Amino acid sequence: MNRCPVVLNLPRLIILAAGQGTRLRPLTDSRPKCMVEIHGKPLIQWQVETARAVGIQDITIVSGYRADSISVEGVRYVQNPRYAETNMVRTLFCAEFHFGDPLIVSYGDILYEPKALKQLMDSNHPVGVIVDTEWLSYWESRFENVLEDAETLRLDDAGAIVDIGQKPKTIEEISGQYIGLMKFSGDGLKQLCDAYTSELSAYERGESHICKERNLDQLYMTDLLQGLIDLGNTVSAVPISGGWVEIDFPQDLTLAQKYIDPSDVPLKISRSYATGD
């Protein structure tokens, strides 16, 4: 365990890109989800360019499925050899020896504007999580039922997350949408590593403390964040209003093509493009 990550002026970025992207098949039959293209450019290339636009140069991509097909210059690669049987948390900690303080973690199937990443970088929370407060219109364009594929995310009056990652029964349980982009620094990074170490010990005893429904191999990042909250740590929302897309289904690619004008530099993601406003 890398217990003393180096303290940095600029954050290190770890992109979690080990997944198979089964919901995008046949597009992902021969390549990972992060290599699916929007306007002729792979998702992972868009992400790396966004990071570099705000000054982040130290980038690690954690790959798994079809790892040999990922090709981005000037980044570090780590593999999750158990990608087919593990989830996000295990994938993240495959790169633990490349953690730095601060550390930004990004899912590999999302795109976001540089200003969202800069806002996260500039936040001073030990644990900061990007939350889209204008999520509803985007979900309405993606799903007939907006509660489909949504997760609970409730905030207290100070903007701290008190509940995340559960299946919502009503829209009132969703104060914003978790997008899969977060930062850990100082005490927050220590809390992350300590929680993982504790859960690893429980796993080796055949137990699970963070989530009773899933063991360490199957934990989502939202499970780990909720675990930090349940331990009394503060996980703070960093709110944005749109400016991002998620690629889970074929229709998401269609929307992303409409929302993104490839001539925009830096990347701009405008939902008004889809309506011609």
C-alpha positions as semicolon CSV with decimal commas, in nm:
position;residue;x (nm);y (nm);z (nm)
1;M;0,000;0,000;0,000
2;N;0,132;0,341;-0,097
3;R;0,069;0,501;0,242
4;C;0,255;0,828;0,182
5;P;0,168;0,965;-0,163
6;V;0,395;1,243;-0,281
7;V;0,253;1,594;-0,229
8;L;0,219;1,775;-0,562
9;N;0,150;2,124;-0,692
10;L;-0,076;1,983;-0,964
11;P;-0,297;1,679;-0,913
12;R;-0,233;1,340;-1,061
13;L;-0,518;1,202;-1,269
14;I;-0,618;0,836;-1,273
15;I;-0,868;0,731;-1,540
16;L;-1,059;0,409;-1,475
17;A;-1,090;0,242;-1,814
18;A;-1,091;-0,133;-1,748
19;G;-1,457;-0,205;-1,825
20;Q;-1,596;-0,409;-2,111
21;G;-1,881;-0,175;-2,210
22;T;-2,127;-0,457;-2,272
23;R;-2,420;-0,217;-2,318
24;L;-2,244;-0,064;-2,618
25;R;-2,198;-0,388;-2,809
26;P;-2,123;-0,451;-3,092
27;L;-1,916;-0,129;-3,081
28;T;-1,712;-0,275;-2,795
29;D;-1,664;-0,626;-2,932
30;S;-1,307;-0,547;-3,032
31;R;-1,224;-0,239;-2,823
32;P;-1,289;-0,106;-2,472
33;K;-1,555;0,153;-2,411
34;C;-1,298;0,430;-2,370
35;M;-1,187;0,380;-2,732
36;V;-1,534;0,437;-2,877
37;E;-1,518;0,752;-3,088
38;I;-1,706;1,081;-3,087
39;H;-1,642;1,289;-3,397
40;G;-1,361;1,051;-3,491
41;K;-1,175;1,080;-3,160
42;P;-1,173;0,814;-2,883
43;L;-1,328;0,907;-2,548
44;I;-0,996;0,855;-2,372
45;Q;-0,820;1,098;-2,607
46;W;-1,085;1,364;-2,538
47;Q;-1,028;1,312;-2,163
48;V;-0,650;1,336;-2,181
49;E;-0,671;1,654;-2,391
50;T;-0,913;1,804;-2,138
51;A;-0,672;1,725;-1,854
52;R;-0,380;1,879;-2,037
53;A;-0,587;2,189;-2,113
54;V;-0,595;2,265;-1,738
55;G;-0,230;2,179;-1,679
56;I;-0,251;1,816;-1,566
57;Q;0,033;1,616;-1,719
58;D;0,071;1,320;-1,482
59;I;-0,199;1,083;-1,608
60;T;-0,245;0,712;-1,542
61;I;-0,491;0,499;-1,737
62;V;-0,601;0,177;-1,567
63;S;-0,699;-0,061;-1,843
64;G;-0,834;-0,415;-1,855
65;Y;-1,055;-0,533;-2,138
66;R;-0,875;-0,510;-2,473
67;A;-0,596;-0,315;-2,305
68;D;-0,369;-0,344;-2,607
69;S;-0,609;-0,136;-2,816
70;I;-0,574;0,176;-2,596
71;S;-0,326;0,416;-2,748
72;V;-0,264;0,761;-2,602
73;E;0,078;0,925;-2,602
74;G;0,247;1,059;-2,292
75;V;0,047;0,871;-2,027
76;R;0,121;0,590;-1,783
77;Y;-0,057;0,256;-1,819
78;V;-0,153;0,012;-1,545
79;Q;-0,360;-0,302;-1,601
80;N;-0,629;-0,464;-1,389
81;P;-0,574;-0,832;-1,476
82;R;-0,900;-0,923;-1,300
83;Y;-1,113;-0,669;-1,487
84;A;-1,377;-0,929;-1,578
85;E;-1,450;-1,013;-1,214
86;T;-1,386;-0,685;-1,033
87;N;-1,531;-0,335;-1,029
88;M;-1,426;0,029;-0,997
89;V;-1,266;0,026;-0,651
90;R;-1,035;-0,265;-0,731
91;T;-0,949;-0,100;-1,062
92;L;-0,854;0,224;-0,886
93;F;-0,625;0,051;-0,638
94;C;-0,439;-0,128;-0,916
95;A;-0,279;0,216;-0,955
96;E;-0,219;0,283;-0,585
97;F;0,157;0,323;-0,629
98;H;0,087;0,616;-0,859
99;F;-0,140;0,801;-0,617
100;G;-0,040;1,160;-0,553
101;D;-0,172;1,435;-0,328
102;P;-0,399;1,571;-0,466
103;L;-0,547;1,284;-0,665
104;I;-0,824;1,317;-0,923
105;V;-1,015;1,005;-1,023
106;S;-1,224;0,994;-1,340
107;Y;-1,438;0,728;-1,497
108;G;-1,327;0,644;-1,849
109;D;-1,672;0,664;-2,008
110;I;-1,748;1,032;-1,946
111;L;-1,652;1,359;-2,111
112;Y;-1,654;1,694;-1,933
113;E;-1,553;2,047;-2,010
114;P;-1,214;2,171;-1,885
115;K;-1,389;2,425;-1,663
116;A;-1,551;2,140;-1,464
117;L;-1,213;1,981;-1,408
118;K;-1,061;2,318;-1,312
119;Q;-1,345;2,378;-1,066
120;L;-1,267;2,044;-0,903
121;M;-0,895;2,124;-0,894
122;D;-0,962;2,459;-0,727
123;S;-1,195;2,317;-0,461
124;N;-1,039;2,288;-0,116
125;H;-1,240;1,992;0,012
126;P;-1,051;1,685;0,139
127;V;-1,295;1,481;-0,069
128;G;-1,473;1,665;-0,350
129;V;-1,719;1,507;-0,591
130;I;-1,852;1,672;-0,907
131;V;-2,233;1,684;-0,899
132;D;-2,452;1,802;-1,188
133;T;-2,742;2,000;-1,045
134;E;-2,902;2,032;-1,392
135;W;-2,911;1,658;-1,449
136;L;-3,285;1,615;-1,502
137;S;-3,314;1,752;-1,856
138;Y;-3,020;1,537;-1,963
139;W;-3,178;1,225;-1,812
140;E;-3,506;1,308;-1,986
141;S;-3,321;1,303;-2,317
142;R;-3,162;0,968;-2,234
143;F;-3,441;0,771;-2,068
144;E;-3,817;0,744;-2,090
145;N;-3,818;0,696;-1,713
146;V;-3,580;0,946;-1,549
147;L;-3,536;0,720;-1,247
148;E;-3,387;0,457;-1,476
149;D;-3,012;0,432;-1,424
150;A;-3,024;0,722;-1,175
151;E;-2,881;0,708;-0,823
152;T;-2,966;0,877;-0,498
153;L;-2,760;1,179;-0,405
154;R;-2,875;1,386;-0,110
155;L;-2,698;1,689;0,035
156;D;-2,708;1,856;0,372
157;D;-2,739;2,233;0,415
158;A;-2,361;2,274;0,396
159;G;-2,336;2,098;0,060
160;A;-2,196;1,774;0,196
161;I;-2,320;1,447;0,051
162;V;-2,512;1,239;0,305
163;D;-2,644;0,964;0,077
164;I;-2,517;0,839;-0,258
165;G;-2,545;0,547;-0,494
166;Q;-2,874;0,384;-0,401
167;K;-3,170;0,313;-0,626
168;P;-3,405;0,614;-0,595
169;K;-3,779;0,580;-0,550
170;T;-3,854;0,946;-0,623
171;I;-3,680;1,242;-0,787
172;E;-3,675;1,413;-0,447
173;E;-3,398;1,173;-0,346
174;I;-3,171;1,318;-0,616
175;S;-3,020;1,660;-0,542
176;G;-2,784;1,620;-0,837
177;Q;-2,620;1,358;-1,053
178;Y;-2,290;1,195;-0,964
179;I;-2,088;1,185;-1,286
180;G;-1,779;0,983;-1,187
181;L;-1,525;1,264;-1,130
182;M;-1,377;1,328;-0,786
183;K;-1,072;1,457;-0,599
184;F;-0,897;1,335;-0,284
185;S;-0,638;1,549;-0,106
186;G;-0,470;1,565;0,235
187;D;-0,686;1,398;0,497
188;G;-0,931;1,288;0,227
189;L;-0,668;1,081;0,049
190;K;-0,570;0,919;0,378
191;Q;-0,936;0,843;0,450
192;L;-0,968;0,679;0,108
193;C;-0,663;0,459;0,158
194;D;-0,755;0,370;0,517
195;A;-1,108;0,270;0,415
196;Y;-0,971;0,047;0,140
197;T;-0,716;-0,113;0,373
198;S;-0,988;-0,186;0,629
199;E;-1,216;-0,334;0,364
200;L;-0,930;-0,544;0,227
201;S;-0,876;-0,694;0,571
202;A;-1,248;-0,767;0,598
203;Y;-1,246;-0,923;0,250
204;E;-0,964;-1,157;0,348
205;R;-1,180;-1,275;0,640
206;G;-1,474;-1,333;0,406
207;E;-1,655;-1,022;0,532
208;S;-1,774;-0,691;0,389
209;H;-1,812;-0,379;0,603
210;I;-1,874;-0,100;0,353
211;C;-2,158;-0,264;0,161
212;K;-2,346;-0,573;0,275
213;E;-2,467;-0,650;-0,080
214;R;-2,121;-0,647;-0,243
215;N;-1,774;-0,754;-0,136
216;L;-1,456;-0,564;-0,217
217;D;-1,425;-0,711;-0,565
218;Q;-1,766;-0,574;-0,666
219;L;-1,764;-0,236;-0,490
220;Y;-1,863;0,071;-0,687
221;M;-1,691;0,403;-0,617
222;T;-2,023;0,527;-0,478
223;D;-2,012;0,241;-0,225
224;L;-1,670;0,357;-0,111
225;L;-1,782;0,720;-0,091
226;Q;-2,085;0,618;0,116
227;G;-1,850;0,416;0,335
228;L;-1,642;0,727;0,400
229;I;-1,958;0,918;0,490
230;D;-2,076;0,643;0,724
231;L;-1,738;0,658;0,901
232;G;-1,803;1,025;0,979
233;N;-1,592;1,179;0,703
234;T;-1,711;1,473;0,495
235;V;-1,762;1,414;0,123
236;S;-1,841;1,749;-0,039
237;A;-2,032;1,817;-0,359
238;V;-1,865;2,038;-0,620
239;P;-2,170;2,153;-0,822
240;I;-2,175;2,206;-1,197
241;S;-2,460;2,283;-1,437
242;G;-2,433;2,046;-1,731
243;G;-2,121;2,046;-1,945
244;W;-2,065;1,670;-1,946
245;V;-2,186;1,349;-2,107
246;E;-2,184;0,981;-2,016
247;I;-2,147;0,704;-2,272
248;D;-2,331;0,391;-2,160
249;F;-2,570;0,316;-2,445
250;P;-2,568;0,364;-2,824
251;Q;-2,813;0,654;-2,791
252;D;-2,560;0,830;-2,567
253;L;-2,319;0,844;-2,859
254;T;-2,588;1,003;-3,074
255;L;-2,653;1,268;-2,809
256;A;-2,283;1,335;-2,757
257;Q;-2,234;1,388;-3,130
258;K;-2,508;1,654;-3,113
259;Y;-2,386;1,819;-2,792
260;I;-2,022;1,851;-2,904
261;D;-1,897;2,073;-3,183
262;P;-1,550;1,934;-3,266
263;S;-1,434;2,281;-3,372
264;D;-1,475;2,409;-3,014
265;V;-1,137;2,442;-2,844
266;P;-1,129;2,384;-2,553
267;L;-1,400;2,120;-2,543
268;K;-1,751;2,255;-2,497
269;I;-2,050;2,032;-2,429
270;S;-2,373;2,218;-2,497
271;R;-2,709;2,049;-2,472
272;S;-2,855;2,339;-2,672
273;Y;-2,677;2,210;-2,982
274;A;-2,924;1,923;-2,990
275;T;-3,221;2,157;-3,028
276;G;-3,049;2,417;-3,242
277;D;-3,090;2,689;-2,978
